[in-house]
């Protein structure tokens, strides 16, 4: 019985390791999903503070974008998403990480040069 449990545990660990491949780039779908709950705050329709789901997404994005390539890809996705929201408030966007108590590796902005991330 102990052997079967150990084998099952090893299979689960192996599945987790192979489902998240090192060096796999972050996708815009993931970024959009992480930040979807932030739109009302970013457009000034959600009050003075982002909702908890928004901050959870900001934290998840920070944790997902580890390598420089991931950070640059996430930055480009954030820029593209911000460009699709015409009434985004620049002040709300720039203050989002701080309001979520997250130290951002790049600003949430339509105008930031993502190649500057090192």
Secondary structure, DSSP 4 states (H G I P E B T S, - for coil): -HHHHHHHHHHHHHHHHHHS-TTPPP-HHHHHHHHGGGHHHHTT-S-SS--HHHHHHHHHHHHH--SHHHHHHHHHHHHHHHHT-TT--HHHHHHHHHHTT---SS---SS--GGG--
